[in-house]
Amino acid sequence: MMGKIIVFEGIDGSGKSTQYRRLCAEFNARGRDFRSIVFPRYDKESSALIRMYLSGEFGSKPEDVGPYAASAFYAVDRFASFRQDWGEYYNNGGLIVTDRYTTSNAIHQSAKLAPEDRAAYLDWLCDFEYVKFGLPKPDVVFFCDVPAEVSVRQIQKRGNEADIHEKDFEYLVKCAECASMAADKLGWVRIDCAPGGAMRTEDDIAAEILAIALKS
C-alpha cells in the first residue's frame, strides 16, 4: 500500500514554508502520523552541488547553469532522501508532507527556457524524476500563488542574505509565469495568497489549506 505525499510549492517569498510548518503543526496537534521534509536538504552531502550552484560558484545568475543540469542537482538530493529516510515509510502507507519537491524544478528551471519550450521540459522532468529516478508522484500540491512584486516584498521582509534566484527580479517574474503554467498542466491546488496584490493573513490561508488537506 503506497502512501501519500502533500507538497507545498510557490516562488520565493510566497509564504509556502510558513504554510508547510502550520499544516505540520496542525497534524501534530491532531495526532496524525506523518513525516515532514524540507527540500533541498542543505545539511546533507547529497545537496553539495545545490549549495555550490545557489552560492554562485557556477555563475552569478541562475541561467549560468542550464535547466537540465540544475534539475539533476536537486533530483539527486531527493533520490538520496527517498532511499535513506522515508521510502520504506511511504511504501508502507505513510503520509509525507514536504516543503518543495520535484515541483520546484518545474518552477525554477523551466523559467530558464523560452516559453515555447517549457511544456516539453515539464514532460522531461516528470519522466526524469518519477520514472527514471523512481520517485513517487505527489498526491496534492498546494501552490501558494503570489505575483513576483509581492514575492520581492516578502523576501525583503525576511532580511536574510538572498541567493542567486532571489536577487534576480526578472527571473522571479519568469518563475511566477512558469509556476502558473505548471499548476494548470500538472493539476496543482492553486491557493490565491495575494488577491489584488495584497497578502492575505497567514491564518486565512492556513484555514483554506487545512480544509482541503483534511479531505485529501
PEPE-V196504 format. One record per residue. PHI is phi in degrees with one decimal (999 if undefined). BURIAL is # if it has 24 or more other C-alpha atoms within 12 Angstrom, else .. Layout:
BEGIN
phi->PHI burial->BURIAL
phi->PHI burial->BURIAL
END
This chain:
BEGIN
phi->999 burial->.
phi->-72.6 burial->.
phi->-85.7 burial->#
phi->-138.3 burial->#
phi->-122.7 burial->#
phi->-111.2 burial->#
phi->-117.7 burial->#
phi->-107.7 burial->#
phi->-138.7 burial->#
phi->160.5 burial->#
phi->-73.0 burial->#
phi->-58.2 burial->#
phi->82.6 burial->#
phi->-83.0 burial->#
phi->89.0 burial->#
phi->-62.3 burial->#
phi->-67.5 burial->#
phi->-62.0 burial->#
phi->-69.5 burial->#
phi->-59.6 burial->#
phi->-64.6 burial->#
phi->-67.9 burial->#
phi->-67.3 burial->#
phi->-60.6 burial->#
phi->-63.6 burial->.
phi->-67.1 burial->.
phi->-62.7 burial->.
phi->-61.5 burial->.
phi->-63.3 burial->.
phi->-89.2 burial->.
phi->74.0 burial->.
phi->-81.7 burial->.
phi->-79.8 burial->.
phi->-163.4 burial->#
phi->-118.7 burial->#
phi->-116.4 burial->#
phi->-141.3 burial->#
phi->-114.9 burial->#
phi->-107.1 burial->#
phi->-69.4 burial->#
phi->-93.8 burial->#
phi->-63.2 burial->.
phi->-89.4 burial->.
phi->-109.3 burial->.
phi->-60.7 burial->.
phi->-67.9 burial->#
phi->-100.8 burial->#
phi->-56.4 burial->.
phi->-67.9 burial->#
phi->-64.2 burial->#
phi->-63.2 burial->#
phi->-64.6 burial->.
phi->-63.7 burial->#
phi->-70.7 burial->#
phi->-82.5 burial->.
phi->93.3 burial->.
phi->-70.6 burial->.
phi->-103.8 burial->.
phi->143.4 burial->.
phi->-83.9 burial->.
phi->-119.8 burial->#
phi->-53.8 burial->#
phi->-69.8 burial->#
phi->-68.5 burial->.
phi->-117.8 burial->#
phi->-61.6 burial->.
phi->-63.6 burial->#
phi->-75.7 burial->#
phi->-64.8 burial->#
phi->-62.6 burial->#
phi->-59.6 burial->#
phi->-65.1 burial->#
phi->-55.6 burial->#
phi->-71.0 burial->#
phi->-63.1 burial->#
phi->-62.1 burial->#
phi->-63.8 burial->#
phi->-66.5 burial->#
phi->-60.4 burial->#
phi->-61.4 burial->#
phi->-62.2 burial->#
phi->-61.2 burial->#
phi->-72.8 burial->.
phi->-92.5 burial->.
phi->-113.3 burial->.
phi->-133.2 burial->#
phi->-61.0 burial->#
phi->-64.7 burial->.
phi->-59.3 burial->#
phi->-63.3 burial->#
phi->-64.1 burial->.
phi->-96.7 burial->.
phi->98.3 burial->.
phi->-75.0 burial->.
phi->-96.2 burial->#
phi->-114.9 burial->#
phi->-120.3 burial->#
phi->-127.0 burial->#
phi->-98.2 burial->#
phi->80.3 burial->#
phi->-168.1 burial->#
phi->-49.8 burial->#
phi->-56.0 burial->#
phi->-70.4 burial->#
phi->-61.8 burial->#
phi->-58.4 burial->#
phi->-86.1 burial->#
phi->-79.3 burial->#
phi->-89.7 burial->#
phi->-66.8 burial->#
phi->-65.4 burial->#
phi->-83.4 burial->#
phi->-102.8 burial->#
phi->-64.5 burial->.
phi->-50.1 burial->.
phi->-72.7 burial->.
phi->-101.7 burial->.
phi->-73.8 burial->#
phi->-63.8 burial->#
phi->-64.5 burial->.
phi->-62.7 burial->#
phi->-61.4 burial->#
phi->-62.7 burial->.
phi->-61.5 burial->#
phi->-60.6 burial->#
phi->-62.8 burial->#
phi->-68.1 burial->.
phi->-62.7 burial->#
phi->-86.4 burial->#
phi->-83.9 burial->.
phi->-103.1 burial->.
phi->-70.7 burial->.
phi->-86.4 burial->.
phi->74.2 burial->.
phi->-80.1 burial->#
phi->-73.3 burial->#
phi->-74.5 burial->#
phi->-71.6 burial->#
phi->-90.1 burial->#
phi->-135.6 burial->#
phi->-118.4 burial->#
phi->-84.8 burial->#
phi->-96.0 burial->#
phi->-79.9 burial->#
phi->-90.6 burial->#
phi->-137.2 burial->#
phi->-67.5 burial->#
phi->-60.2 burial->#
phi->-63.2 burial->#
phi->-68.2 burial->#
phi->-56.2 burial->#
phi->-61.8 burial->#
phi->-61.1 burial->.
phi->-68.0 burial->#
phi->-63.2 burial->#
phi->-64.8 burial->.
phi->-63.7 burial->.
phi->-64.2 burial->.
phi->75.8 burial->.
phi->-84.3 burial->.
phi->-65.8 burial->.
phi->-80.7 burial->.
phi->-85.9 burial->#
phi->-66.2 burial->#
phi->-69.9 burial->#
phi->-73.5 burial->#
phi->-82.6 burial->#
phi->-108.8 burial->#
phi->-65.3 burial->#
phi->-58.6 burial->.
phi->-66.2 burial->#
phi->-62.2 burial->#
phi->-61.4 burial->#
phi->-63.3 burial->#
phi->-62.3 burial->#
phi->-62.1 burial->#
phi->-63.6 burial->#
phi->-68.2 burial->#
phi->-62.4 burial->#
phi->-64.9 burial->#
phi->-64.0 burial->#
phi->-63.8 burial->#
phi->-59.4 burial->#
phi->-69.1 burial->.
phi->-71.1 burial->.
phi->-103.8 burial->#
phi->76.6 burial->.
phi->-73.1 burial->#
phi->-87.0 burial->#
phi->-83.4 burial->#
phi->-107.8 burial->#
phi->-77.8 burial->#
phi->-87.0 burial->#
phi->-141.2 burial->#
phi->-62.9 burial->.
phi->70.5 burial->.
phi->87.4 burial->.
phi->-112.8 burial->.
phi->-64.3 burial->#
phi->-69.6 burial->.
phi->-70.2 burial->.
phi->-58.5 burial->#
phi->-62.3 burial->.
phi->-64.3 burial->.
phi->-64.6 burial->#
phi->-61.5 burial->#
phi->-64.8 burial->.
phi->-64.8 burial->#
phi->-65.2 burial->#
phi->-60.7 burial->#
phi->-59.8 burial->.
phi->-75.0 burial->.
phi->-61.8 burial->#
phi->-68.5 burial->.
phi->-89.6 burial->.
phi->-80.7 burial->.
END
